[in-house]
Amino acid sequence: MRKSLPFLAVTALLLAPAAPAFAHAKVVSSNPAANAAVAAPERISVTFSEKIVPAFSKMEVTMPAMNMGVPVKTAFSADGKTMIATPQAKFVSGAYVIKWSAAAADDGHHTAGTIPFKIK
């Protein structure tokens, strides 16, 4: 009986169904793009690899050199993969950072990051 235990354990592992692998929401594109130098945008967007949960996702735009934030109104695309921020104030020339955080709709995993860009 003791010799058959390892065989049974290996057989059970081989026959057990694989657990699903969950991917986390990753940035696939942004507008402005990372490190881009652009004219003042009317909208800023970050698109993810999968649906995100709006209630647990957000975006901020900051100007670190001036230690200030740019007020934005945030919305989400119909497919649930893109956060869209509409600036509520005018941009001035300088370096900005998009700070985002997102919760994936499939597993709730929270990710965050930054995207630097410049206004000409």
Phi, psi and omega per residue, in radians:
M1 nan -0.682 -3.122
R2 -1.142 -0.564 3.136
K3 -1.251 -0.449 -3.112
S4 -1.488 -0.274 3.133
L5 -1.054 -0.846 3.106
P6 -1.062 -0.673 3.116
F7 -1.093 -0.774 3.134
L8 -1.133 -0.679 3.141
A9 -1.136 -0.784 3.130
V10 -1.134 -0.729 3.126
T11 -1.085 -0.746 3.140
A12 -1.103 -0.713 3.112
L13 -1.122 -0.688 -3.122
L14 -1.234 -0.573 -3.097
L15 -1.556 -0.268 -3.120
A16 -1.195 2.448 3.114
P17 -1.194 2.521 3.132
A18 -1.255 2.461 3.071
A19 -1.292 2.520 3.141
P20 -1.160 2.465 3.093
A21 -1.615 2.219 -3.141
F22 -1.718 2.286 3.034
A23 -1.659 2.691 3.118
H24 -1.811 2.696 -3.132
A25 -1.110 2.117 3.118
K26 -2.064 2.578 3.097
V27 -1.234 2.215 3.072
V28 -1.843 -0.406 3.063
S29 -2.878 2.826 3.053
S30 -2.580 2.730 3.066
N31 -2.363 1.930 0.056
P32 -1.181 2.718 3.088
A33 -1.249 2.783 3.121
A34 -0.988 2.303 3.095
N35 1.156 0.247 3.134
A36 -1.350 2.653 2.999
A37 -1.957 2.018 -2.988
V38 -2.340 2.865 2.932
A39 -1.252 2.793 -3.101
A40 -0.950 2.082 -3.127
P41 -1.380 2.612 3.051
E42 -1.415 -0.462 3.114
R43 -2.459 2.613 3.055
I44 -2.116 2.376 -3.124
S45 -2.417 2.611 3.044
V46 -2.283 2.150 -3.118
T47 -1.902 2.363 -3.069
F48 -1.908 2.884 -3.103
S49 -1.278 -0.259 -3.141
E50 -2.661 3.026 3.138
K51 -1.096 2.517 3.066
I52 -2.080 2.817 -3.120
V53 -1.646 1.939 -3.098
P54 -0.959 -0.680 -3.098
A55 -1.102 -0.397 -3.095
F56 -2.083 0.371 -3.121
S57 -2.260 2.518 3.140
K58 -2.686 2.884 3.115
M59 -2.460 2.401 3.044
E60 -2.249 2.647 3.054
V61 -2.123 2.194 -3.114
T62 -2.197 2.761 3.022
M63 -2.073 1.562 -3.007
P64 -0.980 -0.672 -3.098
A65 -1.091 -0.520 -3.137
M66 -1.742 -0.003 -3.127
N67 0.916 0.843 -3.111
M68 -2.454 2.739 3.061
G69 -1.832 2.693 3.059
V70 -1.768 2.112 3.128
P71 -1.129 2.308 3.135
V72 -2.326 2.659 3.008
K73 -1.836 2.154 -3.042
T74 -1.784 2.426 3.067
A75 -2.386 3.016 -3.120
F76 -2.278 2.524 -3.127
S77 -1.189 2.822 -3.135
A78 -1.071 -0.578 -3.132
D79 -1.434 -0.081 3.075
G80 1.351 0.182 -3.087
K81 -1.845 -0.161 -3.054
T82 -2.200 2.289 2.983
M83 -1.673 2.363 -3.102
I84 -2.198 2.214 3.119
A85 -2.024 2.245 3.075
T86 -1.850 2.025 -3.138
P87 -1.074 2.425 3.141
Q88 -1.797 0.098 3.098
A89 -2.504 2.834 3.138
K90 -1.344 2.499 3.035
F91 -1.420 2.597 2.945
V92 -1.980 2.845 3.129
S93 -1.036 2.471 3.100
G94 2.583 -3.047 -3.108
A95 -1.643 2.368 -3.129
Y96 -2.248 2.838 3.077
V97 -2.371 2.289 2.980
I98 -1.569 2.095 3.053
K99 -1.837 2.112 -3.101
W100 -2.205 2.669 2.955
S101 -2.494 2.487 -3.063
A102 -2.534 2.491 3.041
A103 -1.873 2.187 3.134
A104 -1.199 2.393 -3.114
A105 -1.209 -0.515 -3.058
D106 -1.328 -0.623 -3.089
D107 -2.336 -0.008 3.110
G108 1.322 0.016 -3.113
H109 -1.093 2.344 -3.074
H110 -1.723 2.262 3.048
T111 -2.211 2.794 -3.126
A112 -2.624 2.766 3.105
G113 -3.015 -3.086 3.126
T114 -2.321 2.663 3.107
I115 -2.359 1.888 3.125
P116 -1.430 2.573 3.029
F117 -2.714 2.927 -3.138
K118 -2.203 2.543 3.021
I119 -1.772 2.234 -3.131
K120 -1.224 nan nan
